[in-house]
Amino acid sequence: MNHYTSLSLSAQTAYAQLLDAAQALELARSVANLRGSFASKTVKGNVYWYFQYTELSGRLRQFYVGPDSPQVRELIAQHGDGRPTAALEPLSRSAIALGCAPVLVPHFRVIRRLSDYGFFRAGGVLVGTHAFLAFGNMLGVSWGDTSRTQDVDFAHAGKQLAIALPANIEIDTPAAIDSLKMGFLPLGSSDGKVGGTWLSPRDPDFQLDFITPQHRGGKPYRHAQLGITLQPLKFMEYLLQDVQQAVLFCTDGAVVVNVPHPLRYAMHKLIVAGERGATRAAKSNKDLRQSAALFAYYQQGSDWAAREAWSDLLSRGPGWKTRALRGLTAVDKLAPELAVRGWLESANQEQGR
């Protein structure tokens, strides 16, 4: 099975240029007219940068800039120097022409509008198949499985403050969605307030979902800063650690988003696939194919990283281990050429000791 093909050096360069330009534009739009300073914070061993400023009311505010990297540090160094940023539309079209994967236009408009309202600066993370699409461009590959989804999935750490991106910005998520004039209608939550799912009557398959890690009690979590109720899902906390930045784009332009780490995404899909019932076999198979594609990529150059991530997953407790083994067994049947059986055998040997 051909899980992916490498993008040309020109395509990879075009993506890198688009990411730099989009990050520069986002930073300029966010802080150009504000007096403040940059600061870093270490969360779970990872360093993140944020910008903090004082409102006229005297209240201290801060929003997320990005994970520590040479590119982010360069953007911080350039802050306030007045450098113009390149137009994103031509760069986006160039990246697409060279082979990078674009987002469907209606989906892009939703994601960009939430970005305009500050959703990603408030710690929001794009998850699901759109994150998987972003991974291909990030890693310089084109996925063999080009299946699309009509769901657009967003996550936020919610009560899990230990993994939350540093931010205390407040946004009106329902207003952002309403402003699109695309006809989305919210499903009500049990408390009678706006829930975490929006549906499009024009296209019943076009759905927006807002999710969060499951906390004690397992009830939907009303997030005052976002203005919505988040649906809790088990094991989400694993996915929202070590968040990365990527750029999504279509012919209309580009937008910087937060996405999970690709390896955490692959491992999380093993867990999720084992949780889905028989009635959701199609979605489970998609999860497994995405996990297999990422494993195939990391086996070519960073097999040690995949093995370390696998060992970390097994160490999280019996429930995690049982589901992870179930998911990996399914991947082994789906893509035996990946030779993940060695992981299964080593895990079984440790279990038998």
C-alpha positions as CSV (number, residue, x, y, z in Angstrom):
1,M,0.0,0.0,0.0
2,N,1.3,3.4,-1.0
3,H,0.7,5.5,2.1
4,Y,2.3,8.7,0.8
5,T,4.6,10.3,-1.8
6,S,7.2,13.0,-1.1
7,L,6.4,16.5,-2.3
8,S,8.9,18.2,-4.5
9,L,11.5,20.5,-3.0
10,S,9.7,23.4,-4.7
11,A,6.4,22.4,-3.0
12,Q,8.1,22.1,0.4
13,T,9.7,25.5,0.0
14,A,6.4,27.1,-1.1
15,Y,4.7,25.7,2.0
16,A,7.5,27.0,4.3
17,Q,7.3,30.5,2.7
18,L,3.5,30.5,3.1
19,L,3.8,29.5,6.7
20,D,6.3,32.3,7.4
21,A,4.2,34.9,5.7
22,A,1.0,33.8,7.4
23,Q,2.6,33.8,10.8
24,A,4.0,37.2,10.2
25,L,0.6,38.6,9.1
26,E,-1.1,37.0,12.1
27,L,1.4,38.4,14.5
28,A,1.2,41.9,12.9
29,R,-2.6,41.8,13.0
30,S,-2.6,40.7,16.6
31,V,0.0,43.0,18.3
32,A,0.9,45.8,15.9
33,N,-1.3,48.4,17.7
34,L,-0.8,47.1,21.2
35,R,1.8,48.1,23.8
36,G,3.0,45.0,25.5
37,S,5.7,42.4,25.6
38,F,6.5,38.8,24.7
39,A,7.0,36.1,27.4
40,S,7.5,32.3,27.3
41,K,6.0,29.6,29.4
42,T,6.9,26.0,29.8
43,V,4.1,23.5,29.7
44,K,4.8,19.8,30.1
45,G,8.4,20.4,29.1
46,N,7.5,22.4,26.0
47,V,8.1,26.1,25.6
48,Y,5.4,28.3,24.2
49,W,5.4,32.1,23.5
50,Y,2.6,34.5,24.1
51,F,2.1,38.3,24.0
52,Q,0.8,40.1,27.0
53,Y,-0.6,43.6,27.3
54,T,-2.8,45.7,29.6
55,E,-6.2,46.9,28.6
56,L,-7.5,50.4,29.3
57,S,-9.4,48.9,32.2
58,G,-6.1,47.8,33.8
59,R,-6.7,44.1,33.2
60,L,-3.8,42.1,32.0
61,R,-4.4,40.1,28.8
62,Q,-2.3,37.5,27.0
63,F,-2.7,35.5,23.8
64,Y,-0.9,32.6,22.2
65,V,1.8,33.3,19.6
66,G,3.2,29.8,19.0
67,P,5.6,27.0,20.2
68,D,9.2,27.9,20.6
69,S,11.0,27.7,17.2
70,P,13.6,29.7,15.2
71,Q,10.7,31.0,13.0
72,V,8.7,32.2,16.0
73,R,11.7,33.8,17.7
74,E,12.5,35.6,14.4
75,L,9.0,36.9,14.2
76,I,9.2,38.2,17.8
77,A,12.5,39.9,16.9
78,Q,10.9,41.6,13.9
79,H,7.9,42.8,15.8
80,G,7.4,46.5,15.3
81,D,9.9,47.0,12.6
82,G,7.3,47.8,10.0
83,R,8.2,45.1,7.5
84,P,5.4,44.5,5.0
85,T,4.0,41.0,4.8
86,A,3.5,39.3,1.5
87,A,0.0,38.8,0.1
88,L,-1.1,35.3,1.1
89,E,-3.3,34.5,-1.9
90,P,-0.5,34.3,-4.5
91,L,1.6,32.2,-2.2
92,S,-1.3,29.9,-1.5
93,R,-2.0,29.4,-5.2
94,S,1.7,28.7,-5.8
95,A,1.8,26.1,-3.1
96,I,-1.3,24.4,-4.5
97,A,0.1,24.4,-8.1
98,L,3.3,22.8,-6.9
99,G,1.4,19.9,-5.2
100,C,0.5,21.0,-1.6
101,A,-3.0,19.9,-0.5
102,P,-5.5,22.7,-0.1
103,V,-8.6,22.8,2.2
104,L,-12.1,22.8,0.7
105,V,-13.2,26.4,0.3
106,P,-16.3,26.3,2.6
107,H,-14.3,24.6,5.3
108,F,-11.5,27.2,5.0
109,R,-14.0,30.0,5.4
110,V,-15.2,28.6,8.7
111,I,-11.7,28.0,10.0
112,R,-10.5,31.5,8.9
113,R,-13.5,33.2,10.5
114,L,-12.9,31.5,13.8
115,S,-9.2,32.6,13.5
116,D,-10.4,36.2,12.9
117,Y,-12.4,36.1,16.1
118,G,-9.4,34.8,18.1
119,F,-10.3,31.1,18.5
120,F,-6.8,29.8,18.0
121,R,-5.2,32.6,20.1
122,A,-7.5,31.5,22.9
123,G,-6.0,28.0,22.8
124,G,-8.3,26.4,20.3
125,V,-6.8,23.4,18.3
126,L,-7.9,22.0,14.9
127,V,-8.2,18.3,15.1
128,G,-9.6,15.5,12.9
129,T,-9.0,15.0,9.2
130,H,-8.2,18.7,8.6
131,A,-5.3,18.3,11.0
132,F,-4.2,15.2,9.1
133,L,-4.3,17.1,5.8
134,A,-2.1,19.8,7.4
135,F,0.4,17.2,8.5
136,G,1.0,16.2,4.9
137,N,2.1,19.7,4.0
138,M,4.0,20.1,7.3
139,L,6.0,16.9,6.7
140,G,6.5,17.4,3.0
141,V,4.3,14.6,1.7
142,S,1.1,13.9,-0.2
143,W,-1.1,11.3,1.5
144,G,-2.1,8.3,-0.6
145,D,-5.5,8.3,1.1
146,T,-7.2,11.5,-0.2
147,S,-10.5,10.9,1.5
148,R,-12.2,14.0,2.8
149,T,-14.6,14.7,5.5
150,Q,-17.5,17.1,5.9
151,D,-16.9,17.4,9.7
152,V,-14.7,20.2,10.9
153,D,-13.5,19.4,14.4
154,F,-12.1,21.8,17.0
155,A,-10.8,21.1,20.4
156,H,-9.9,23.1,23.5
157,A,-8.3,22.0,26.8
158,G,-11.2,23.4,28.8
159,K,-10.7,22.5,32.5
160,Q,-7.4,20.7,31.7
161,L,-5.4,23.8,32.6
162,A,-2.1,21.8,32.8
163,I,-2.2,21.3,29.0
164,A,-3.9,24.5,28.0
165,L,-2.1,26.9,25.8
166,P,-1.3,30.2,27.7
167,A,-4.2,32.6,26.9
168,N,-7.0,34.3,28.6
169,I,-8.6,36.0,25.6
170,E,-12.4,35.9,25.4
171,I,-14.2,35.3,22.1
172,D,-17.8,34.9,21.0
173,T,-17.8,31.7,19.0
174,P,-21.5,31.6,18.2
175,A,-21.2,35.2,16.8
176,A,-18.2,34.1,14.6
177,I,-20.2,31.2,13.1
178,D,-23.4,33.3,12.6
179,S,-21.3,36.0,10.8
180,L,-20.5,33.5,8.1
181,K,-24.1,33.6,6.9
182,M,-23.8,29.9,5.9
183,G,-26.9,28.7,7.7
184,F,-25.3,26.8,10.6
185,L,-27.7,25.9,13.4
186,P,-26.5,25.0,16.9
187,L,-27.7,21.9,18.7
188,G,-28.8,22.7,22.2
189,S,-27.0,21.3,25.2
190,S,-28.7,19.7,28.3
191,D,-28.4,23.1,30.1
192,G,-30.5,24.8,27.4
193,K,-27.5,26.8,26.1
194,V,-25.6,26.6,22.9
195,G,-24.0,23.2,22.6
196,G,-20.8,22.1,20.9
197,T,-22.2,21.1,17.5
198,W,-23.4,23.1,14.6
199,L,-25.2,21.6,11.6
200,S,-25.9,23.0,8.1
201,P,-29.5,22.5,6.9
202,R,-28.3,23.0,3.4
203,D,-25.8,20.2,3.7
204,P,-26.6,17.8,6.6
205,D,-23.1,16.3,6.4
206,F,-21.4,19.6,7.0
207,Q,-20.9,19.7,10.7
208,L,-18.8,21.7,13.2
209,D,-17.9,20.0,16.4
210,F,-16.2,21.5,19.5
211,I,-14.8,19.0,21.9
212,T,-12.7,18.9,25.1
213,P,-11.0,16.3,27.4
214,Q,-13.4,14.3,29.6
215,H,-13.4,15.5,33.2
216,R,-14.8,14.0,36.3
217,G,-18.5,13.5,35.9
218,G,-18.2,13.4,32.1
219,K,-20.8,16.2,31.5
220,P,-20.5,18.8,28.8
221,Y,-18.4,21.8,29.9
222,R,-19.6,25.3,29.5
223,H,-16.6,27.4,28.5
224,A,-17.3,31.0,29.4
225,Q,-14.3,32.4,27.4
226,L,-15.5,30.7,24.2
227,G,-19.2,31.2,24.7
228,I,-20.1,27.6,24.0
229,T,-20.5,24.2,25.6
230,L,-17.8,21.7,24.7
231,Q,-18.5,18.0,24.3
232,P,-16.2,15.9,26.5
233,L,-14.3,12.9,24.9
234,K,-12.1,10.4,26.6
235,F,-8.4,10.4,25.9
236,M,-8.4,13.9,24.4
237,E,-5.9,15.2,26.9
238,Y,-3.2,13.1,25.2
239,L,-3.9,14.8,21.8
240,L,-3.7,18.3,23.2
241,Q,-0.2,18.1,24.6
242,D,2.8,19.4,22.5
243,V,0.6,21.4,20.1
244,Q,2.1,22.6,16.8
245,Q,1.4,25.3,14.3
246,A,0.5,24.8,10.7
247,V,-0.9,26.9,7.8
248,L,-4.1,25.8,6.1
249,F,-4.9,27.3,2.7
250,C,-7.0,27.4,-0.4
251,T,-7.2,29.7,-3.4
252,D,-8.8,32.3,-1.2
253,G,-5.8,32.7,1.1
254,A,-4.2,31.1,4.2
255,V,-4.6,30.9,7.9
256,V,-2.4,29.8,10.8
257,V,-3.9,27.2,13.1
258,N,-2.9,25.1,16.1
259,V,-2.8,21.3,15.4
260,P,-1.7,18.3,17.5
261,H,1.7,16.7,17.1
262,P,1.5,14.3,14.2
263,L,2.8,11.3,16.3
264,R,0.4,12.0,19.1
265,Y,-2.4,12.2,16.5
266,A,-1.3,8.8,15.1
267,M,-1.3,7.2,18.5
268,H,-4.6,8.8,19.5
269,K,-6.2,7.3,16.4
270,L,-5.2,3.8,17.7
271,I,-7.1,4.5,20.9
272,V,-10.1,6.1,19.2
273,A,-10.5,3.3,16.6
274,G,-10.9,0.7,19.3
275,E,-13.7,2.9,21.0
276,R,-15.9,3.1,17.9
277,G,-18.7,0.6,17.6
278,A,-19.6,-1.6,14.6
279,T,-22.0,1.0,13.4
280,R,-19.1,3.4,12.9
281,A,-16.8,1.0,11.1
282,A,-16.2,3.4,8.2
283,K,-14.9,6.1,10.5
284,S,-12.8,3.6,12.4
285,N,-11.2,2.4,9.2
286,K,-10.4,6.0,8.3
287,D,-8.8,6.5,11.7
288,L,-6.6,3.4,11.1
289,R,-5.6,4.5,7.6
290,Q,-4.5,7.9,8.9
291,S,-2.5,6.3,11.7
292,A,-0.9,3.8,9.3
293,A,0.1,6.7,7.0
294,L,1.8,8.6,9.8
295,F,3.6,5.4,11.0
296,A,4.8,4.8,7.4
297,Y,6.3,8.3,7.3
298,Y,8.1,8.1,10.7
299,Q,9.4,4.6,10.0
300,Q,11.5,6.1,7.1
301,G,13.5,8.5,9.2
302,S,12.3,8.8,12.8
303,D,11.4,5.3,13.8
304,W,12.9,5.9,17.2
305,A,10.4,8.7,17.8
306,A,7.5,6.5,16.9
307,R,8.8,3.7,19.3
308,E,9.2,6.2,22.1
309,A,5.7,7.5,21.6
310,W,4.4,3.9,21.6
311,S,6.2,3.1,24.8
312,D,4.8,6.3,26.4
313,L,1.2,5.3,25.4
314,L,1.6,1.8,26.9
315,S,2.9,3.3,30.2
316,R,-0.3,5.3,30.8
317,G,-2.3,2.4,32.4
318,P,-4.1,-0.8,31.6
319,G,-7.0,0.9,29.9
320,W,-4.8,2.8,27.5
321,K,-2.6,-0.2,26.8
322,T,-5.6,-2.5,26.0
323,R,-7.0,0.0,23.5
324,A,-3.7,0.8,22.0
325,L,-2.9,-2.9,21.4
326,R,-6.4,-3.4,19.9
327,G,-5.8,-0.4,17.5
328,L,-2.3,-1.5,16.6
329,T,-3.5,-5.1,15.9
330,A,-6.1,-3.6,13.5
331,V,-3.3,-1.5,11.8
332,D,-1.2,-4.6,11.4
333,K,-4.1,-6.3,9.6
334,L,-4.8,-3.3,7.4
335,A,-1.1,-2.6,6.5
336,P,1.1,-5.6,7.3
337,E,3.9,-4.0,5.3
338,L,4.5,-1.6,8.1
339,A,5.9,-4.4,10.3
340,V,4.4,-3.1,13.5
341,R,4.1,-6.7,14.7
342,G,7.4,-6.2,16.5
343,W,5.7,-3.5,18.7
344,L,2.9,-6.0,19.5
345,E,5.3,-8.8,20.4
346,S,7.4,-6.6,22.6
347,A,4.3,-5.3,24.4
348,N,3.0,-8.8,24.9
349,Q,6.4,-9.9,26.3
350,E,6.4,-7.1,28.8
351,Q,2.8,-8.0,29.8
352,G,3.8,-11.6,30.4
353,R,6.7,-10.7,32.8
